[in-house]
Amino acid sequence: MLYQLKVVSPHRYSSNCTEPFPNSTNLLATEINQSVLYRGPVDPANWFGVRKGFPNLGYIQNHLQILLLLTFEAVVYRRQEHHRRQHQLAPLPAQAVCAEGTRQWLDRDLLSCLKYFINFFFYKFGLEICFLMAVNVIGQRMNFMVLLHGCWLVAILTRRHRRVIARLWPNYCLFLTLFLLYQYLLCLGVPPALCMDYPWRWSQAIPMNSALIKWLYLPDFFRAPNSTNLFSDFLLLLCASQQWQVFAAERTEEWQRVAGTNTDRLEPLRGEPNPVPNFIHCRSYLDMLKVAVFRYLFWLVLVVVFVTGATRISIFGLGYLLACFYLLLFGTSLLRKDTRAQLVLWDCLILYNVTVIISKNMLSVSRFCWVIQLFSLVCTVKGYYDRELRAARLGLPGTDGPGGLHVPCVCPTAPQGLHHQGPQWAQTAGTWGQARPTPAGLIPLFRGGAQS
């Protein structure tokens, strides 16, 4: 607020950088005038996050929002503590929100099931949510940095077992933390008041244009790295940190008793009583929901795979169509195979999804027309080139959007059903013989999926 006083005059100490000669920079003539160094006086205070803003309320509104959120959080916690002390109540176990939302009451009715997932949805599906956030980071950024996210995604998915992923997860969280700090430093860059451009802009002999610099996520005064992408990285780090706590909590007796066990054990029940009541006869809305999930989710998966392949005509889409037709060839007979044999097919589909995502990222700055047409890379990343001009020059459709990247991102998430108690429900269906135990929801497509 002190910087907003009239006595502070930035023009008195601002820097005026001299434009470089055309042969001493690889900036185009139109790009020089748009660079932060040469388009006007440079206020050194802006690099420290201080600038003249009018009106003052707009300048501090984000800080006020954070203050209001922190105040609201403190009021809620104080109110809860006062209520418990006044009525001599103990805090709910396992950080639950609803008292009746436990594993014991999960199969009673639809309302109890809803309360259970309000309490422990992330406990059961947190690993899948982290995978979705990682794919979202790749889809939002589409630059060189996300290749590291793709490598981590492959490394985690190939571990296959939840306990092995749990041992690797602290290293993944450490990587996300350090990588976020590193990207923040890249967005910050060097102070522009020094009037010193980056080395990749010093000469025309350096084979780097603005599109390549943007893809490499290097600091640049002409087009600074998009700092809003850090929000996706922050959400991924937030989910990964919470999942780290889940890995620690699922080994405690309290959480196993209240929320159920998280395991990827695939062996069916052998001579043990089934704790899940028979839902085949649809005695409640919850039973109807279970039947719908376990009967029709497999076909929903095939629809998503087909739409993924048919959305954009390319070599990548051909792989999805072949996978869809292969699954249609077997139909529901595939669901009667051994569970491990079924999971091999889903693992192959997941790895193909990840391969498509990483490949599209690596080819996103391709300049060859046949590559763009073959892999459907038109307008994959916003800001790399003029869409309409590039499309008219190459004779390609000038469509907007992320080049179909988020369509394959949806594909591996489709089979996520209520597999947290899938083996027990399928055991019930097989025991009563009233319906085929379609295990589309039983298949933890991200192999770390939890079951109880």
N, C-alpha and C positions, 0 to 999 in steps of 0.2 A: 504493500500500500504506500510505503514511503516513496517508492520509485514513481508513483503516479502524481507526485507533487509538481507544481509548475516550475519550481526552481531547478528541477532536473531536466536538462536539455540534451538529449542524445546526439543531436547533430554537431555538438561542440567537440565530441571526442570520437565520433564515428570514423571508420576507415574508408578510404576511397581507393579501391584497387584498380590498377592499370590493366587495360585489356591486353591480352597477349597477341603476338604476331600470328598470322595464319599458319606459318610453318613451325611454330613452337608449341602447338597444341593440337590434339585430335578432335577438338570440339568443332562442330560445323558452325558456319557463320550465323545461322539462325539460333543455335544453341548458346552461343557466347552471351548474347543479350538476355538470355533467360537464366543464366547462372547466378547463384547468390552472390558471387564475388564481384560481378561486373554490372548487375542491373541497377545498382544504387548504393548509397552509403550503408556500411555494415556496422550495426550496433554491437559492440562486444558483450553487452549485458544479455543479449538474446541467447547466447550460448549457455549462460548460467540459468536460463529459464525465467528471466525477468524482462518484461517488455512493457511498453506503453500500451494500455488497453482502455478503450472507452466503449460503453460505460464501465465503471468500476465493478458493478455487480456481475457483469459478464466475465470479468477477469478472474473473479474469485468464486464463481458459482460451483466449480468442481470441488474446491476445498470445502465449501459449505455443505455440499451433498455428502462428502465423506464424514464430516462432523455430525450431520444429522443421523446417518446410518449407525455410527458408533454410539451415539446417544440412545437411539432406539434399541440397539442391542443391549446396552447396559440396563435400560429400563425393564426389558423383558426378563433378563436374568434376575434382577433384583425382585421383580414381582413374583417370579416362580419361587425364589428362595423364601420370600415372606409368606407366601401361601402354604408352603410345606411346613414351615415352622409354626404357623398359626393353627394348622389342622394336624400337626404331628405326623406328617407323612414322610416316607422315605423316598428318595429319588428312584425312578423306574430303572430296572436293570437293563444293562446293555445299551444305555443311552436311548431308550425307546421314547416315542412320542405318545403313542396310544397304548393304554394299559392292556387292552384285550388283543392287541396285534402281535401275538406270539405264535410259535410253531404249533403249540398245542391246540390253538383255536383256528388255525389256518383253513381247515377243511370243513368248518361248521356251516358257513354261509358266505355269500358274496361280500357282505359288509366286513366280516372278519378277515377275509382275504385282502380286501382293500386296505384295512388297517395294518395288516402284516407288511404289505409292500410299502406303505408309508414309513414304517419303522425300518425295514431292512431291505429295501430295493437295491441300494448300492452294495449292501453286504452280499447279495446274491449275484448281481449283474455288474458289479463295479469293474471287473476286468474287461468285460465286453465294452463298457462305456469308455474305458481308457483307450481301447483299440479304435473306437469310433473317433475319439478326439484326436488321436494320432493321424488317422486318415484325413480328418478335417484340416489339420495343420498342413498336411501335404497339399490338399486341394486348394486351400486359401493362398498359400505362398507360391508354390510352383517355381522354386529356384534351386540353386545348388545346395543350399543349406538343408533342404528337406531330404536330400539323399541320405544324410545321416539318420534322420528319423525313419526312413525306409529300411535301412540296414538294421536298426534296432527292432523294427517291427518284424522283420524276417527272423532275426535271432530269437525273439521271444516266442513267436508262433511255432518255430521248429522245435522248441523245448517240449511241447505237447502236454506235459504233465504239470499240474498246478503246483505241486510242491517244488518242482525244479524252477518254475517261473518265480516262485516266492523267494528262492535263494538269489535269483538274478535281479530282482526288482530294486533293492537298494542302490545297486550300481546304475540302474536306469534313472532313478530319481536324482542321483548325483549328476549324471550327464545332463538331464533337463535343467537343473539349477545352473550349472556352469555355462551351458549353452545359451540360456536365456540372458545371463549377464554379458556374455560375449557379444550377442546380437544387439544388446542395448548399447554397448560401447561402439559398435559399428554404426548404429543410428545416430549416436551423438557426434562422432567424427572429431576432427580437429577444429579449433576455433577459427571461423572464417575471417575474423579480424586480422589474422596473421597474413592474409592475402597470399597464401601459399596453396596452390592446387595440388591434387593428389598425383603420385608418380605415374599412374596409368593415364593421365591427361597431359603429360609433359611434351610429348612429341607425336607427330603423325606416323612415325615409324612403328609405334606400339600398336599391334593389331587388336585393338579393343574399341568397340563402339558402345553407344549408350545402352543398347539392348543387352549386350553381353555383360556389361557392368551391372545392370539391373538383375540379370539372372544369377550372377555370382554374389549378389547382395553385398557389394562393396560400397563404402561411403563415397558420395559424389556430390559436388555442389550444384551440378545441373539438375540431377534428379536424385534427391536424397532417398535412402532406403525407406520403404513404407513402414513406419513405426506402429501402425495399427495392427500389423501382423503379429505383434508381440502379445496381443490379447489372446489369440489362439494358443500360443505357446504357454501363456500363463494358465489358461483353463486346463491345458493338458497337464501341466505341473501340479495344479490343484487336485485334479482327479487322481493322478499317480500318487501323490502324497496320501490322499485318503485311502487309496487301495493298499498302500504300504501298511497303514493302520489296520485294514481289514485282514491282511495276511497275519498280523500279530494277534488280532482279536479272535480269529476263527480257531486258534489253538487253545483258547481258554475254555474252561468248563462252563462259565456263566453264559457266554455267547452261544455255545453249542446247545445248552439247555433251552435258552429263550428263542434264538433265531434258527436253530438247526445246524447241522454239520455241513461244511463245504468240502466236498470230495469229488474226485473224478473217477471213483471206483465204478466199473461197468458191470461187475458180476451181478446177476439177478439174485433175488431172494431164494434161499434154499432151505425149506423147512421152517422158515421164520414167519411169524404172524405179520400180515401186511398192516401197517399202521394207518394206511389211507383207506377210507370207506369206498365202497363200490359206487362209481359215478355214472355207470353206463345207462342206468334207468332214468337219469335226469330228474331227480327228486327236487332239485333246487336250480336257481339260475346259475350258481357256481358249477354245478354238474354239467349244465348245458354249455357253459363256456369251456370247460375241460374237453368235452366231446368235440366241440368245434375246433379247438386248437389241435388236438391229436389226430383228428380225421382229415382236416383240410389244410393244415399248415404246409404239408409237403407240396401240394399243388400250388399254393401261393408262392412257394420258393421257385417252382418252375416258371411261373408267370413272371416273377422278378428277373430271373435269369434270361428269359426270352426277351423281355423289354430292354434289358441291358444290352443284349447283342443287336437288337433291331433298331435301337435309337439312332445309332450312327453306323453307316456302312463303312467298315474298315476291316483290316486283318485282325484287330483285337476283337471286334464284334463277332467275327466268324468263330472264334474260340468259345464264346458264350453260347452261340447257337448250337455248336457241336455238343457242348456239355448238356444243354437243354434236351436235345434230341436223344442223347445217350440215356439220360434219366427217364425220358418218356418211353424209350424202348423197353425198359424193364417195368415201369409203372409201379403199382403197389407191391409187386413181387419183390422189389428191391427192399421193401420195409420188413420183409420176413427173413432177411439174411442176418448173419451174425452182426452184432453191434460194431465190433471192431472192423469188419469188412465195410460196413456203411461209412464209418468215420474216415476210411482211407479216401473215399470219393470226395467227401467234403473237404478234407485236407488238401487234396489236389485243386479243388475249386478255389479255396482260400489263397493258396500260393499263386495260382494264376491271377487272381484279383490283385494281389500285391505286386506281381510282376508287371501287370498292365499299368498300375499307378506309377511305379518307379520309371518304367520305360517312357511313358508320356511326359514325365517330368524331364528326363534326360533329353528328349527330342523336341522340347517345347520351343527352342530357339533355332530350329532347323531352317535353312534357307533354300532347300531343295523342294521343288514342286512335287515330285513323285513321292517324297517322304511324307509331305503334308497330306496328300491324297490317300496314300496307302494306310496311314495310321490315324487319319481323321484328326489332324492337329490344328485345324483352322481356328484361330482366335483362342488358343489354349490359355494364354495369359494376357490379361489386359495391360496395355502400356508398352508392350514390346515393339509394336509397329501400328501404323494406321490400318485398321481393319478393312475399311472400304477400299482404300487405295491398294492394299496388298491383295485383296480378293479380286479386284478388277484386273490387276496386273497378271495374276496367275490363273484367272478364269475359274475361281472357286466361289462358293456361296459365302457371302459376307455376313455370317450369323454371329451373334453375340453369345457369350456364355463360356464356360470353362472347358470347352472341347470335349464334353461328355465325360469328364473325369469323375464327377460326383455320382454318375450313374453306376459305374462299377463299384463305387464306394458303398452304395446302398446294398449291392448284391450280397456281400458276405454277412450282412446283418439280418437278412430276411428270415433265416431259420431259427432265430432266437425266440423260442417258445418258453413255456413254463417248465424248463428242464430242471429246475431246482428240485423237483420231486418226481421227475419223469419216470425213473425206473420203478418206483412204487406204484404210480398210477398205471403204468403199462402192465405191471404184475397183476393188478386188480382186473384190468381188462382181459388179460389172457386167462386168468383164473375163472372168471365168470363166463367167458366165451361168448359174450354178446356182441363184440365188435373186434375188428382187427386193431391191435395196438400200434397204430401208425406212429413211428418214432421220429417224425420230423421235428417235434419239439424236444425229443429225447437227445437229439444230436447236439452236443455243445460245440457249435461250429468253430468258436474260438476255444481250442481244446482245454483252456484253463477254466471253462465254465463250471459253476458250482452245482452240486446236487445235494439233496438232503434225504 
